[in-house]
Protein backbone atom coordinates (compact mmCIF):
# COMPACT_ATOMS: atom_id res chain seq x y z
CA UNK A 1 0.00 0.00 0.00
CA UNK A 2 1.48 3.36 -1.01
CA UNK A 3 0.98 6.78 0.62
CA UNK A 4 -2.02 7.77 -1.46
CA UNK A 5 -3.85 4.48 -0.90
CA UNK A 6 -3.24 4.80 2.85
CA UNK A 7 -4.59 8.35 2.86
CA UNK A 8 -7.67 7.30 0.89
CA UNK A 9 -8.31 4.43 3.33
CA UNK A 10 -8.12 6.83 6.28
CA UNK A 11 -10.44 9.27 4.49
CA UNK A 12 -12.97 6.53 3.76
CA UNK A 13 -13.11 5.49 7.42
CA UNK A 14 -13.60 9.10 8.52
CA UNK A 15 -16.40 9.63 6.02
CA UNK A 16 -18.17 6.48 7.23
CA UNK A 17 -18.14 7.80 10.81
CA UNK A 18 -19.36 11.24 9.69
CA UNK A 19 -22.19 9.66 7.67
CA UNK A 20 -23.35 7.82 10.81
CA UNK A 21 -23.53 11.15 12.66
CA UNK A 22 -25.80 12.66 9.98
CA UNK A 23 -23.97 16.00 10.20
CA UNK A 24 -22.89 18.68 7.75
CA UNK A 25 -19.36 17.89 6.60
CA UNK A 26 -16.51 20.40 6.21
CA UNK A 27 -14.15 18.81 3.66
CA UNK A 28 -10.64 20.02 2.88
CA UNK A 29 -8.93 19.38 -0.45
CA UNK A 30 -5.21 20.07 -0.46
CA UNK A 31 -2.69 20.20 -3.29
CA UNK A 32 0.82 21.58 -3.47
CA UNK A 33 -0.33 24.87 -4.98
CA UNK A 34 -3.85 25.38 -3.57
CA UNK A 35 -6.26 24.52 -0.78
CA UNK A 36 -10.04 24.49 -0.84
CA UNK A 37 -12.85 23.73 1.57
CA UNK A 38 -16.48 22.80 1.06
CA UNK A 39 -19.41 22.25 3.40
CA UNK A 40 -21.63 19.37 2.29
CA UNK A 41 -25.17 18.57 3.36
CA UNK A 42 -25.67 15.52 5.63
CA UNK A 43 -26.69 13.39 2.63
CA UNK A 44 -23.47 14.43 0.83
CA UNK A 45 -25.15 15.51 -2.40
CA UNK A 46 -25.31 19.30 -1.99
CA UNK A 47 -22.49 21.80 -1.51
CA UNK A 48 -23.80 24.39 0.94
CA UNK A 49 -20.70 26.64 1.06
CA UNK A 50 -17.32 26.63 -0.64
CA UNK A 51 -14.04 28.57 -0.61
CA UNK A 52 -10.82 28.07 -2.52
CA UNK A 53 -7.51 29.76 -3.24
CA UNK A 54 -8.37 29.32 -6.93
CA UNK A 55 -11.08 31.99 -6.74
CA UNK A 56 -10.21 35.01 -8.84
CA UNK A 57 -10.34 37.65 -6.07
CA UNK A 58 -8.24 35.52 -3.71
CA UNK A 59 -5.64 34.72 -6.35
CA UNK A 60 -4.98 38.44 -6.74
CA UNK A 61 -4.50 39.01 -3.01
CA UNK A 62 -2.55 35.83 -2.15
CA UNK A 63 1.05 35.52 -3.17
CA UNK A 64 1.04 31.74 -2.70
CA UNK A 65 -2.07 29.56 -2.45
CA UNK A 66 -0.27 26.59 -0.92
CA UNK A 67 0.88 27.90 2.47
CA UNK A 68 -0.54 28.27 5.98
CA UNK A 69 -1.46 31.94 5.51
CA UNK A 70 -3.65 31.01 2.54
CA UNK A 71 -5.20 28.17 4.55
CA UNK A 72 -6.08 30.60 7.35
CA UNK A 73 -7.85 32.90 4.89
CA UNK A 74 -9.78 29.98 3.42
CA UNK A 75 -10.76 28.86 6.94
CA UNK A 76 -12.15 32.31 7.75
CA UNK A 77 -13.91 32.57 4.40
CA UNK A 78 -15.57 29.13 4.57
CA UNK A 79 -16.76 29.83 8.11
CA UNK A 80 -18.25 33.18 7.10
CA UNK A 81 -20.04 31.62 4.13
CA UNK A 82 -21.31 28.67 6.18
CA UNK A 83 -22.62 30.90 8.98
CA UNK A 84 -24.29 33.09 6.37
CA UNK A 85 -26.00 29.94 5.02
CA UNK A 86 -27.19 29.10 8.56
CA UNK A 87 -24.68 26.34 9.32
CA UNK A 88 -22.77 26.43 12.59
CA UNK A 89 -22.16 22.77 13.53
CA UNK A 90 -20.09 20.66 11.14
CA UNK A 91 -17.98 17.50 11.20
CA UNK A 92 -14.39 18.05 10.04
CA UNK A 93 -13.26 15.80 7.18
CA UNK A 94 -9.54 16.29 6.65
CA UNK A 95 -9.47 13.79 3.74
CA UNK A 96 -7.01 11.48 5.47
CA UNK A 97 -4.33 14.16 5.90
CA UNK A 98 -2.55 14.60 9.21
CA UNK A 99 -3.86 17.39 11.46
CA UNK A 100 -0.91 19.78 11.21
CA UNK A 101 0.34 22.58 8.98
CA UNK A 102 -2.18 23.87 6.47
CA UNK A 103 -4.98 21.56 7.62
CA UNK A 104 -4.57 22.73 11.21
CA UNK A 105 -4.37 26.41 10.17
CA UNK A 106 -7.61 26.12 8.19
CA UNK A 107 -9.42 24.33 11.02
CA UNK A 108 -8.35 26.82 13.70
CA UNK A 109 -9.30 29.81 11.53
CA UNK A 110 -12.73 28.28 10.84
CA UNK A 111 -13.29 27.73 14.58
CA UNK A 112 -12.32 31.32 15.38
CA UNK A 113 -14.70 32.59 12.70
CA UNK A 114 -17.70 30.76 14.19
CA UNK A 115 -17.85 27.12 13.08
CA UNK A 116 -18.14 24.43 15.76
CA UNK A 117 -16.53 21.02 15.31
N, C-alpha and C positions, 0 to 999 in steps of 0.2 A: 504494500500500500504506500503510495507516494504522498507528498504533503497536501496536494489538492484533494485527493480522495479522503484523506483523514479530516480535512477541514469540512468537506461536504457531509461526511458522516456525522460530525459534531453538530453541524447546522441542522441536519435532518432530525436529530434527537431533540434539539432545542425547539424546533417548530412543532414537533409532536406534542411536547409539554405545553406549549403556548396554545395550541389548538384545543387541548383539554380544558384550559382555563376559560375559553371563549372570551378573549380579551382583544382589544385593538393592539396591533403589533407594529412597533417601531423598528424598521429594518434598515440596516446600514450596508451599503455596497461600497467597497473600497478597491481602488486600483492605485497604481504607482503615481499617476498624475492627478487623479480626482477622487472625491468622496461625495456620496449622495445618501440621502435618507428619505424614507417613505413611511407613511402611517397607513396601514391596511385595516380594513374592516375585519370584524371577528371571523367572517366566513372566508376571508382572504381573496375576495374577488374584486373589491373596490379599493382604489387608492384615495384616501381621504385628504391627505396633505403630502406635499413633496418639496424637497429642496436639494439643490445640487450645485457644485462648483462649476458645472458646465453651463449654467444659466448666463445669459448675455451680460446682465448688469453686474453679476458677481465676478465674471471673468475680467471685467475692466478694472475692478477695484482690487482683486487679489493678484499678487505677484506670482504665487505658486498655489495651485489647487490641491497639492498632495502633501500638505504639512499640517501640524497641529493647530496653527492659527486659522487655517481655512476650515478645519474640522470644528473649531469653536464657533465660527460664524454660521456654519451649517446647522449646528446644534441649536443655536439661538433662533435661527430662521425657521427651522422645522417646528420648534416649540411654539413660536408665535403663530404660525399658520395652523397648527393643530388646535391651540386654544381658541383661535378665531373660529374654527370649525366646530367648537364645542367639545373637544376631546381633551381630557386632562389625565386620565389613567391609561397607561399603555404597558405592554410587555416588551422588554428590550430584546430584540433579535440581532445579535452581533455577527450572524452568518458564519459562525464557527471560528472567528478570529479571537485572539487573546484579548483580554480586557486591559489594554495598556496603549500608550501612544495616542494615535489619532482616534481610535475607538473610544478610549477613556475621555479624551478632550471633548468629543461630540456629546457623549452621555452626560458629563458634568455640566456642560453649557445648556443642554436641554433641561436638566433638572433645575438649574438656576432660573431659567426662563419660564418655568411653570409646569412642566410635565412631571408626573409622578410615576416612578417605576422602581 
